[in-house]
Amino acid sequence: MSPAEFDQPIVLSPSATAAPREVTDPPELMSFPLERPPLRGRKRGLHVGPSALPYFLCGEENRLAGYLATADVPLFELGNPLLLVGPTGSGKTAIAMHLAARWVAAANRPDPPTVLYQTSVDFARQFAEAVASDDLPHLQQQLSEPEVLILDDLHLIADKPAAQEELALRVENRCQAALSTILTCRRLPSEVRGMRPLLISRVLPGLTVPLDLPSAQTRCQLLRELADHYQLQMSETLLSELNAGLESDLPCRALEAAVKQISLWRRMRDLPVNSEAIRSAIEVIGQSQDLTPAMIAGAVAKRFRLKLSDLRSGSRKQHLVRARSLAMTLSRQMTPLSMHQIGDYFGGRDHTTVLHAIRKTESLLEQDAELRRMADDVREKLSTS
């Protein structure tokens, strides 16, 4: 599939619920399998949530989201549009996809409802292109047809007032037509500087669901499940040591990165997991909060014997694409930045292009031992620099 194809909105079709392995939660925690409908024309689903675990684990901090995700209630009768609000890495996109998939399954129709997923940045770009080509009605129709629309990362268009005004009208028209809309935002739109009053007034009257990063208890269980997934023998003492040593505001992907770092330590030394491995992971994750795409790209460029400017260029030479895609993947794994922010650094590439590069690289890392070794070398270099 060519990068140009990823400029199109993503249309989802329903599928069966992914079945996780059995999970025994503490009484205060709950888990549910994440339903992720496959994307039309693609073999893989969206890269959301902790990639290793096909289920969502939540404690009291996300009790409302957990209730909505599992209860047998007419979701969009509770509020439309549905707004998911929470910090980066709290699971907004995963929950949005899950809720849409459950709504589709509940419809139980021979012709399943269509679900359109789109980032707000992609919408703003398409809006600008539609205005420039005098083809706005086509975009408006595109947003009015799907029975469920998911619009991700609303806060990223705070500096695009015209796109906000158009989106406000689309949301209003969808609500009047009884079409369901799910939006995600890092904060309440009324708290985002630059957000237009018209859009705020169309978004907030629906149902707002707050999401938060895992609490200490939830995080400990997540680390336990991730360690089990990566086949790491870790005692409760070591798990507690890891949990206590990590910062309290880490997203789920950073927790997974910590467990992966322990797995790498064990493979490199061929030793059982011990306190030294835990301390190593804590140091690396602590440093990774200060890592930038520039630092990661520099390390990748040096490992591939390329110029840093090559990775940020528009060149499509195969060896450059391979190195650039690895740098994007490591930037996603080792920093809290969004794919839009990562794309900005790597030559202004859009969200879908970055997503495509990450998916392809993750697949290659499972099959290509040489690329995996180079990725481990870069991680080791960044952790000791």
N, C-alpha and C positions, 0 to 999 in steps of 0.2 A: 504494500500500500504506500502510495507516495505521500510526502508531507502535505501536499496541497489538499488531499482528501480529508486531512484532519482539520481543515479550516471550516468544515461543515458542522452544523449542530449535531449532537449525538441523539439519536432516537432509540429509545429502549423498548424492548418487548419482554413480556413476562416469562418467568421461568420458575422452576421449583426451588424451594428453600434449600440453601446449602446446609448440609448436615454436619455439625461439628462433632468431635469426639466427646465422650461424656465428661462433664465438668461438675465437680462437687464444690459448691460455693459455701463460704461461711454464711450463717443465717442472715446477716445483714446485707449480703450481696445477692445480686440476681444476674443471670446471663441469658442471652437469647441469640439464636443463629441469625446472622445478617443475611437478609435476602438481597441479592444483587443481580437483577435481571441482565442477561447478556446483551451486548450492544449489537444492533443490526449491522451486519457486514464485518464484525470483528470476532476474534476468537477468545478475547480476554475481556474481563469486566473492568470497571473503573478501579484504579489503584487508590483505595480509601481505607482508612482505619489501620490498625496494626496488621501489616500484610501477612504475617504468619498465622494469625488466628481468625477463623471465619465466624467469630461470634463477638458480641459486645458485652462487656462486663461493666456493671455500674453499681455504685453504692448509693448512699443517701444523697450525694451531691448531684446525681442525675436521675433521681427517682421519678420525676415527672416524665422525662423522656423515655425511661424504661417502661412506665405504665402505658404510654401512648403506643409504644412499639410492640407491646404484647397483648394489650386489652382488646376485647372484641367490641369495639365502639365505632360508630360511623365517624371516622376521623375528621373529615372536612365539614361535617355538620357542627363540629365544635368551634370551628373558626376557619375562615378563608379570606386572605391568604394565611398560610402557616409560616411563621418566622422562627428559625432556629438561630439562637444567639449564643456565642461562646468564643473563647480564645482559640488561636490556631492549635490544632492537634487535639481538640476536645471531642471530635467525632461528628461534626455537623454534617458533612457530606455523606458519611456512612449512614447516619440516621435518616437523612433526607431520602437517600436511595431506598432504604429499608421500608420507610413509610409508603413511598410510592409503589413499591413492589407488593406490599400487603394490600393496598387499595386496589391494585389491578387484580390480585388473586381473589379478593372479596367480591369483585364485580361478577365473576363466574359467568362470563359471556363467551359465546362461540367466536366472536370477533373481539379479542382483548383490547382494552383501551390502550392508546399510545401514550408514551411518556417521553417528553423532550427534556434532555439535560443540556444546560448551557451555562458557561461562566459569564459573569457580568461583563468581564473584559471583552470576551468574544462578542457579546451582544452590542457593546459600545462600538466595537470595531465594525461590525456588520451594519450598525445604524449609520455610522459615518460614511461607509461605502454606499449604502442605499441612498443617502441624501445626495452624495456626489454624482451618482448615476441616475438620479431622479427615478428611483425604483422603490420608494418607501412602502407602497401598498403590498409588494411581495413579501417584505419582511414582516409587516403587520399580519398578513394572512398566515405566515409561517408560525407566528406565536399564538394565533387564535385557534389553530386546528387541534393540537394535542389536548387530550382530556386532563393530563397532568403536566405541568411545567415546573421544572426544578431550575432555579437560577442561583448560582453559587457565588459567594464572596461579593455581596452587594457593596461593601465598603470600598472596594477597589475602583469604583467609578465615581467617588466623591468629587473628583476634579473634572467631571464631564457633565455639566448641567443640562445640556441639550439631550443627551442620552437618558438622563434621569427623568426629564419631563416626558419623553416618549415612553419610557418604561412604566411610568405612573399611569399613563393612559391605557397601556396594554393590560396592566394588572386590574385596573378598574373595569375594563371591558370583559375580561375573563371572569371576574367576580359576578358581574351582571348576567353573564351567560352561564353561570353555575359551573364554571370550569375551575378545577383545583390548581392552586399555585403554591409551591414551596420555595422559600427564599432562605438563604443563610447569610449571616453577617457577623463580624467579629464583635461588634457592640450594638446596642440599640441604635437604629438609624438616627434618632433624635440626638444621640450623643456623638455622632460622626460629623466632624467639621466638614462643611461643604455639601452636605446632603440637603437636597432641595425640599422645602416644606410640602410641595405637592406630592412627592414620592413618599415622604414620611406619613402623610395623612392617608395614603392608600395602603400602606404596609402595616401600620400598627393596629388598626381596628380588628384585625383577624385574631388568630391565636399565637401568642409568643411563648416559645419554649426555651428556657435557659439551659445551657450545657456548660459543664465545668470540667477542668482537668481532673484526673483520678485523685481521690483522696488517699491518705496514707494506707488505709486498709485495702482499698481497691487496687492501689498500685502494687502492694505486696503480693496480692493474688495474681495480678497480671504478670509480675516477674516470675512467680512460681510456674504459671502456665507456659510462659515463654521459655523458661529453662527446660521444662519438660519437652516442649516442641523441638528444641535444639539438642535434645538428648544429653543434657548436662546434669550430672549428679551433684546436686547442691543441697546441703543440709539447711534446716530452718535457720540455724545460726548464721550461715553465710548469706542466705537470702535477706535476713534482717539487717546484716551488715551492709549489703548492697543498697537496700531500700533506705537505710538511714543516711548513707553517704551521698546519695543523689539529691540534687536540688529539688525543692518541693513543687516547682512550677514547670516540670518537664512534660512535654507532650508524649503520647503513647509511642510514637516512632523513636523518640530518644531512649525510652525504656528498652525497646527492642534493640536499638543500637548498642546499649550497654551489654545486653545478653550476648549479642553477636561478638562484641569485643572480648568477652570472657571465652566464647567458643574459639575465637582466633588465638587467644593466649594458650588455651589448652592444646590446640593443634600444633602450634609452633614449638611448644616445649614438651609435648607428649607426657603431660603430668595431670594428675587429678586437679580439679578446681580447688583452690585454697584462698586464703586471705590475700595473698599477693596478687592473684588474678582479680579479686574483687577491687583492690586498691587501684590496679591498673585501669580497670574499666571506669571507675569513678573519676580518675584523673583525666582520662581521654574524653569522657562525656562533659566534664567540667570545662575542658579546653575547647570542646566542640561548640559550646555556647558562644565562644568568642571567634570561632572560625568564620571566614567569609568565602564566598565563591571565588574571589581573587586568589586567596591562599590555596584553596583546593585546586583551582585551575593551574596555578603556578607549579604545584607539586606534580600534577598529571603531565603538564607540558615537559617538565624536566625528566620525568620517568620515560616519556615517549620520545625524548630528544626533539622537541618541537619548540617553536616560539609561542609565548603566551598570546600574542596577537593573532596567531593562526587559529587558536581555539575560539576566539571571539569574532572571527571573520565569517563571511558568507560562503566560504569554500565548501564544496561538496566532495572533495577528494576523500576516498574511502578511509585512508589512515587518519585523516583529520576528523572525520565524522565519528570514527571509533573512539578516539581520544576525547573529543568534545562530549560525546554521549556519556562516557564514563565520568567525566568531570561533573556533568549535570546530575548524574545518578548519585554520586558521592555528596554533592551539594545538598541534594534533597534529603539524604540519609543523615548527614552530619551537621546540618544547620536547621534552625526553625523556620527558614524562609519558605514562602509559597513558590509554586512553579512559575507563577507570573514574575515574581521578583528574580528568580533564577534565570528565566528567559531574558529579562531585561539586561542582566550582566552579559550573557552570552549573545551579544549582537542584536538585542531587541526581539528575540524569538518569542512567539506567543505560547500561551498555556498548552495548547494541544500539541504543538511541535515538541515541547519539552516532555510532555507526557508520553508521546510516542517514543522518543529517544530513551526515556527511562525504562519503559516496558521492554523495549528491544534489548537493552543492555542487561537488565535483570535476567532475561531469558538466556542471553549469551553467557552470563556469569555462571549459570547452572551447567552449561555444556562445555565451555572453553576454559580449560585449566590454566592456559597461559594468561588469559585476560584476568582470571580470578587471582592469579599470583601477582599480577601487576597492581590490581586493586588493593590487595593486602599490603603490598609494598608501599603504596601511597598512604594508606591508613597508618601504617607503622611510622612512616616518615612524619606525618602530621602529628601523631601522638607524642613523638619525641622531640619535636622542634620547639 
